[in-house]
Amino acid sequence: MRKKMVAMALAGGALVALAGNAQGASAASQAPQTRYTQIWHGTHSAAGYWSTGDFVPHRSRWLATNFGCYGHDGAKIKAEIVRTRDRHVMNHSGYMYCNNGEQHRLDATVSTGTSYYMRLYVNGKKHSMYAKAYEVFR
């Protein structure tokens, strides 16, 4: 009799644990997804430095950028997100390898309605570069 009661208690505990996990999974699936809206993109021919055009986030305070360069000879690329009005660097990356167009990411918290641009530096042989800017909605 005692073995039956222990087995029933264990089974009941397992059901409670399963129900808790199901509720947790349900809540996680209902969590809002991060959304990215592209607000600017551009490319530049082979160069050692590129200052992109301005872009303005209108509805979000989070800015995400992707950048990279083409080539595979040991050259490295660095990016900075810069506020246009006073040339203040909002965030910067370290140098990363130009790995045949591999995307690198740089984020910053920004003010809506204010214009920003990116500075890209290539350390080594000149390479073609690209950059993209996104508003991030969480």
Contacts in CASP RR format, 6 or more apart in sequence:
PFRMAT RR
TARGET T0000
AUTHOR 0000-0000-0000
METHOD contacts of the structure
MODEL  1
MRKKMVAMALAGGALVALAGNAQGASAASQAPQTRYTQIWHGTHSAAGYW
STGDFVPHRSRWLATNFGCYGHDGAKIKAEIVRTRDRHVMNHSGYMYCNN
GEQHRLDATVSTGTSYYMRLYVNGKKHSMYAKAYEVFR
32 138 0 8 1.000
34 136 0 8 1.000
34 137 0 8 1.000
34 138 0 8 1.000
35 136 0 8 1.000
35 137 0 8 1.000
36 64 0 8 1.000
36 134 0 8 1.000
36 135 0 8 1.000
36 136 0 8 1.000
36 137 0 8 1.000
37 60 0 8 1.000
37 134 0 8 1.000
37 135 0 8 1.000
37 137 0 8 1.000
38 132 0 8 1.000
38 133 0 8 1.000
38 134 0 8 1.000
39 55 0 8 1.000
39 56 0 8 1.000
39 57 0 8 1.000
39 58 0 8 1.000
39 133 0 8 1.000
39 134 0 8 1.000
39 135 0 8 1.000
40 52 0 8 1.000
40 53 0 8 1.000
40 54 0 8 1.000
40 55 0 8 1.000
40 131 0 8 1.000
40 132 0 8 1.000
40 133 0 8 1.000
41 130 0 8 1.000
41 131 0 8 1.000
41 132 0 8 1.000
41 133 0 8 1.000
42 52 0 8 1.000
42 130 0 8 1.000
42 131 0 8 1.000
42 132 0 8 1.000
43 128 0 8 1.000
43 129 0 8 1.000
43 130 0 8 1.000
43 131 0 8 1.000
44 50 0 8 1.000
44 120 0 8 1.000
44 128 0 8 1.000
44 129 0 8 1.000
44 130 0 8 1.000
45 128 0 8 1.000
46 126 0 8 1.000
46 127 0 8 1.000
46 128 0 8 1.000
47 122 0 8 1.000
47 126 0 8 1.000
47 127 0 8 1.000
47 129 0 8 1.000
48 121 0 8 1.000
48 122 0 8 1.000
48 124 0 8 1.000
48 126 0 8 1.000
48 127 0 8 1.000
49 119 0 8 1.000
49 120 0 8 1.000
49 121 0 8 1.000
49 122 0 8 1.000
50 119 0 8 1.000
50 120 0 8 1.000
50 129 0 8 1.000
50 131 0 8 1.000
51 117 0 8 1.000
51 118 0 8 1.000
51 119 0 8 1.000
51 120 0 8 1.000
52 117 0 8 1.000
52 118 0 8 1.000
52 119 0 8 1.000
52 120 0 8 1.000
52 131 0 8 1.000
53 117 0 8 1.000
54 84 0 8 1.000
54 115 0 8 1.000
54 116 0 8 1.000
54 117 0 8 1.000
55 115 0 8 1.000
55 116 0 8 1.000
55 117 0 8 1.000
55 133 0 8 1.000
56 113 0 8 1.000
56 114 0 8 1.000
56 115 0 8 1.000
56 116 0 8 1.000
57 63 0 8 1.000
57 110 0 8 1.000
57 112 0 8 1.000
57 113 0 8 1.000
57 114 0 8 1.000
57 116 0 8 1.000
57 135 0 8 1.000
58 112 0 8 1.000
58 113 0 8 1.000
58 135 0 8 1.000
59 112 0 8 1.000
59 135 0 8 1.000
59 137 0 8 1.000
60 112 0 8 1.000
60 135 0 8 1.000
60 136 0 8 1.000
60 137 0 8 1.000
61 109 0 8 1.000
61 110 0 8 1.000
61 111 0 8 1.000
61 112 0 8 1.000
62 107 0 8 1.000
62 108 0 8 1.000
62 109 0 8 1.000
62 110 0 8 1.000
62 135 0 8 1.000
62 136 0 8 1.000
62 137 0 8 1.000
62 138 0 8 1.000
63 81 0 8 1.000
63 90 0 8 1.000
63 107 0 8 1.000
63 108 0 8 1.000
63 109 0 8 1.000
63 110 0 8 1.000
63 116 0 8 1.000
63 133 0 8 1.000
63 134 0 8 1.000
63 135 0 8 1.000
63 136 0 8 1.000
64 105 0 8 1.000
64 106 0 8 1.000
64 107 0 8 1.000
64 133 0 8 1.000
64 134 0 8 1.000
64 136 0 8 1.000
65 79 0 8 1.000
65 81 0 8 1.000
65 105 0 8 1.000
65 106 0 8 1.000
65 107 0 8 1.000
65 108 0 8 1.000
65 118 0 8 1.000
65 131 0 8 1.000
65 132 0 8 1.000
65 133 0 8 1.000
65 134 0 8 1.000
66 103 0 8 1.000
66 104 0 8 1.000
66 105 0 8 1.000
66 131 0 8 1.000
66 132 0 8 1.000
66 134 0 8 1.000
67 77 0 8 1.000
67 79 0 8 1.000
67 103 0 8 1.000
67 104 0 8 1.000
67 106 0 8 1.000
67 118 0 8 1.000
67 120 0 8 1.000
67 129 0 8 1.000
67 130 0 8 1.000
67 131 0 8 1.000
67 132 0 8 1.000
68 77 0 8 1.000
68 98 0 8 1.000
68 101 0 8 1.000
68 102 0 8 1.000
68 103 0 8 1.000
68 104 0 8 1.000
68 120 0 8 1.000
68 129 0 8 1.000
68 130 0 8 1.000
68 131 0 8 1.000
69 75 0 8 1.000
69 77 0 8 1.000
69 98 0 8 1.000
69 101 0 8 1.000
69 120 0 8 1.000
69 122 0 8 1.000
69 127 0 8 1.000
69 128 0 8 1.000
69 129 0 8 1.000
69 130 0 8 1.000
70 98 0 8 1.000
70 100 0 8 1.000
70 101 0 8 1.000
70 127 0 8 1.000
70 128 0 8 1.000
70 129 0 8 1.000
71 98 0 8 1.000
71 99 0 8 1.000
71 100 0 8 1.000
71 101 0 8 1.000
71 127 0 8 1.000
72 98 0 8 1.000
72 99 0 8 1.000
72 100 0 8 1.000
73 98 0 8 1.000
73 125 0 8 1.000
74 97 0 8 1.000
74 98 0 8 1.000
74 124 0 8 1.000
75 97 0 8 1.000
75 98 0 8 1.000
75 122 0 8 1.000
75 123 0 8 1.000
75 124 0 8 1.000
75 125 0 8 1.000
75 127 0 8 1.000
76 95 0 8 1.000
76 96 0 8 1.000
76 97 0 8 1.000
76 98 0 8 1.000
76 122 0 8 1.000
76 123 0 8 1.000
76 124 0 8 1.000
77 95 0 8 1.000
77 96 0 8 1.000
77 97 0 8 1.000
77 98 0 8 1.000
77 104 0 8 1.000
77 120 0 8 1.000
77 121 0 8 1.000
77 122 0 8 1.000
77 123 0 8 1.000
77 127 0 8 1.000
77 129 0 8 1.000
78 92 0 8 1.000
78 93 0 8 1.000
78 94 0 8 1.000
78 95 0 8 1.000
78 96 0 8 1.000
78 120 0 8 1.000
78 121 0 8 1.000
78 123 0 8 1.000
79 92 0 8 1.000
79 93 0 8 1.000
79 104 0 8 1.000
79 106 0 8 1.000
79 118 0 8 1.000
79 119 0 8 1.000
79 120 0 8 1.000
79 121 0 8 1.000
79 131 0 8 1.000
80 89 0 8 1.000
80 90 0 8 1.000
80 91 0 8 1.000
80 92 0 8 1.000
80 93 0 8 1.000
80 118 0 8 1.000
80 119 0 8 1.000
81 89 0 8 1.000
81 90 0 8 1.000
81 91 0 8 1.000
81 92 0 8 1.000
81 106 0 8 1.000
81 108 0 8 1.000
81 110 0 8 1.000
81 116 0 8 1.000
81 118 0 8 1.000
82 88 0 8 1.000
82 89 0 8 1.000
82 90 0 8 1.000
82 116 0 8 1.000
82 117 0 8 1.000
82 118 0 8 1.000
82 119 0 8 1.000
83 90 0 8 1.000
83 110 0 8 1.000
83 114 0 8 1.000
83 115 0 8 1.000
83 116 0 8 1.000
84 114 0 8 1.000
84 115 0 8 1.000
84 116 0 8 1.000
84 117 0 8 1.000
85 114 0 8 1.000
85 115 0 8 1.000
90 108 0 8 1.000
90 109 0 8 1.000
90 110 0 8 1.000
90 116 0 8 1.000
91 106 0 8 1.000
91 107 0 8 1.000
91 108 0 8 1.000
92 106 0 8 1.000
93 104 0 8 1.000
93 106 0 8 1.000
95 123 0 8 1.000
96 104 0 8 1.000
98 122 0 8 1.000
98 127 0 8 1.000
101 130 0 8 1.000
107 136 0 8 1.000
108 116 0 8 1.000
110 116 0 8 1.000
116 133 0 8 1.000
118 131 0 8 1.000
118 133 0 8 1.000
120 129 0 8 1.000
120 131 0 8 1.000
122 129 0 8 1.000
END
